[in-house]
Amino acid sequence: MQAQIDQYTTEINTFLPANADELETFRIKFLGTKGIIKDLFEQFKTVGPEEKRTFGKVLNQFKQLAEAKYEELKEGLNSEIEHSKSEIDLTLPGDGFNIGSRHPLSLVRIEIIDIFKRLGFVVAEGPEIEDDWHNFSALNFPEEHPARDMQDTFFIKKNHGKDDIALRTHTSSVQVRMMEQGKPPFRAIMPGRVYRNEAISARAHCFFHQVEGLYVDENVSFSDLKQTLYHFVQELYGEGTKVRFRPSYFPFTEPSAEMDISCTICGGSGCNMCKYSGWVEILGCGMVDPNVLENCGIDSKKFTGFAFGMGIERITNLKYVIRDLRLFSENDVRFLKQFQTETI
Ligand code: PHE
């Protein structure tokens, strides 16, 4: 009996309930009407008179221990509940969600891609670190062309020739990769980041984003180019936006042109966005030079194509009247959250 009481004593001393239910189980086990203590007192009746004195004392101490432990734990649990009640005010409203928003350049890129997807263009991408061949040589840049110059290009490896490695200066490199890898017809748009060694200001940055377009098939003509781009502009800036093509020069297209649209801010009457001319340039384009087709293994007698390249920043500036390019890369939430399209 003594041994059993010792065992129960250890159990009581080390008992730590996780919750009120566990404490109640403890109470029933030791102090309940059919509990251990009640049982021990029953057994006590049967011991001999000489043992009664010592054993009675042990039994009473044990009972007090169980009762004291129970009271102490009950107290502790109650104050824990009280404490947590005062910490948490369940009537307070919950924390609001801070939801992110798409970057304006992403919004415009998605819009551009959607328009061309509806015309059957697929999306393709290429690496930002390019070799000389894909960024320049295959695109018909003469050996000493100024665009290869250190001033424009961030070179990673410079060996003065075809081993050069650089950050791509335009997405036209993806045209080359696409044509090398497949067979015509090609009808693709190629969005991506490009890099140029320019001083950062409101109007220029050392990196920006372009969307390249390429369409190569039999009988593709300049009128296809004009109609495609005209349709694109109507979709992006609304019906009635005027376009005009000015002759230009790119090594990889012949003939080449730059396309202007009537100023989306003033509608063509003149403002400081269009420098009071009523027109703003948005892209370069032209018929893919036969040399470029041949460089990519395409029969230039059988196939013709057009290509164009536009800066996403420029398109976005006109859409949202943003006058400083630096805003796009500063990640100022006051700027970015103005483009929030979803709410909660
Ligand atoms: N790659 C040219 C640029 O970066 C744009 C362009 C693309 C022009 C395709 C003609 C055809 O300015």
Residues whose N, C-alpha, C, O or C-beta is under 5 A from the ligand:
A	BS01	LIG	T169 H170 S172 F250 T253 G284 C285 G286 A307 F308 G309
